[in-house]
């Protein structure tokens, strides 16, 4: 059965270039996978046939864009990483106080997670389970986030005397704290502005504690007990 949405996609394709049609088809497949996960399915349980069927395509169309489901998953990881890194980089560009920059970054992140609910359900799920290929891709993206944040903090003169390895450790802790907050953001019931504001404030405070603690960090200042 052809849905109204599928009919609109077909009509739209008629007016697009070949490259645009290819991108549209590829996007339809990724959105179909996300939609199935939004119904409670795990990514690893999805089959190529059902993803293609959800997108209104034959299975062979899937292979014109992805080698397998892991390849589709990698496209989803890349989509999150590229867009979110750009948004957070822009949030750090302005010449604002360090803690104002934290709140601005948190607000950007919070808004992006809510606007891309299915993508972050996928990321949160695959980060700790499922395919090893996808777990490694997410870890690589975390490393990219960490390195870019460390470079920006250097440029802004934050922790200018801190060794690079320590600065990257601080940034890694911040990035992982943000990533771990995604399920909490998604689980918050809608239309509860006070709860949302409280959650954001708590999130900001967590990151501020990391930043304040980093100012007192001294390499090798802690010694093993015993």
N, C-alpha and C positions, 0 to 999 in steps of 0.2 A: 504493500500500500504506500503510495507516494504522499507525503505530508505537504502541507502548505509551505512550510519552511524550505523543504527540498525543492519544490516548484520554483520558489523565489530565487534559490541559489542557481537553478538551471537557467532561469531567465536572465539573471545577472551575468552569468558566464558568457552569454551570447554577445554582450557588449564589451567584453574585456579582451586584452591581448593574451597571447599564449602564456606568457610568464605570469600574468595576473591570474589567469585561470588555474595555472598550476599551484600558485600560492593559495588561492581560494580553496582548492581541493585539499591541499595539505592541511590547511587550517580547519577544514570541516572534519578531517579525520582526528586531529588532536582534540577538537571540541567534542567529538563523539565519545572519545575515550574518557574525557573529563565528565561528560554527562553520565556515563555509565557508573563512574566512581561516585558521582553525586547521589546515585541511587543506592549506595551502600556497598558497592563492589570494590574489591581490592584490585590494584593495577595488575598484579601478577596473575590474577584469575581471568583477565580479559583475553579473549581470543581474537585473532585477526578477522575472522568471518563476522563476529558480532560487532566489532568496531566498524567494519565496512558497512554492515547492514544498518547500524545506527546512523551512519553518515549518508545513507541512501545510495551506496555504491556496491559494485561487485568486488569480491576479494582481490581480484587481480589489480584493481585500481590502487589498493593499499601498497602493493609492491613497487609501484611506479614512484612512490615517495619515501617509503621506509623499508628497510631490509627485514625487520621484525618488530615486535612490540617494544623491545629495549631501545631500538633506534627511535621510535616514537617518543618514548620516555625521555631520552636524551634531548630531544627537541623541546620538550616541556621544561626541563631543567634549564636549558639555555635561555628560553623565553623569560623565565623568572629572573635569572641571573643578570642578563644584559639590561633589562628594563629597570630592575631595582637598583643595580649599581649606579646607573645613570641618575636616577631620582635622588639617591642618597648623596651622590657626589655633588649634585646641584645644591642640596640642602646644606652642604659643608662649605660652599663657595663664599657665601656672604661673610663680611667682616663683622661677626657678632661674637658676644661673649661665649666662652666654652660651654657653659651650662645652657645658654639659649640655643646653641647649636644642637645640644643633646635633645632638647624638647622638640625642636624643629624636625630633627631626624626621626624621632619617635612618631610624631604626627604624620610624617610622610609614609613611614613604614606601616603604621596602623591603617591609614587610608588605603594603601595599596593592597594590604592583606584582605581587607573587607571587599574591595573591588574585584579581587581575584580569588574568591573563596575556594573554588574547586582546584585551582592550581596549588594552593597552599595545603589543602587536604592531601593532595598527591605528594607534595614535598615532605610534609610531616610524616606521612605513612612510609614513604620510601627511604627516608633518612635513616631509619633504624631497622628496616626489614626489607623483604622483597629481594630484588635483583642486586647482586654485588656491583654490577656495572653502574647502576643508577646511584647506589650508595657512594661509590668512588667519584662519580660526576658531581654529586652534591658536595662532597668534601673538597673537591677541586674548586668549586664555586666559592665555598667558604674561604679557601685560601686566597682567591682573587679579591674577595671583599676585604679580607684582612690586610693584604698588601696595599690596596688602594687607600684604605683608611689610614694606614701608617704613613703613606706618602703624603696624604693631605694634612695630617697632624704635623708632620715635619715642616711642610710648606707654611702652615699657619703659626709655626713657632711654639707648638704645644709639646711639652716634654723634650725640649731641644737638647738637653744634656743626657737624655736617657739612651743607652745603647740600643741599636736597631733590634736586636733579638728580644730585648725586654719590651720595646714598644710594640713589636708584632705580637708578643704574648698578651699584652693588654688589649690590643685590637681584636685578637682572636677570642678573648673572653667576652668582649662586647658583642661581636658578631654572633657567637653561639648563644648568648643570652637573648638576643633579638630573635634568633631562629626558634629558640625554645618557647618564646612567648606567642608564637603564631597559633597553636592550638587553643591557648587561653583566650586570645582575641576572637577566634572563630566560635568558641563555645559560649561566649557571652550572649544572653538573650537580646534580641533587637528591641529598640525603643526603650532603652534604659539608660538615658544620658548620664545620670548620676553614677551608676555602676561603671559606665564607660570612662568617665572622667577620673574616677577613683583608680581604675585599672591603669590608665595612662600615667597618672601621677606616680603610682607604685612602680611602674616600668621605668619611668624617668629616674626615680630615686635609686633603683637598682644600678642603673648605669652610672649615676653620679657617685655612688659608693665605690664603684670600680675605678672611676677616674680620680677620686680623692685618694683612695688607697694607693694608686699608682704613683702619686707624688711623694709618698713615703717609702716606696719600694727601693731597696738597695740590692744589687746583684750579690748573691751568695750571703745575704744577711741572715738567712735562716739556716740553721744547722740541724742535721738529723738528731733525733733524741737517742739517748743511750750511748 
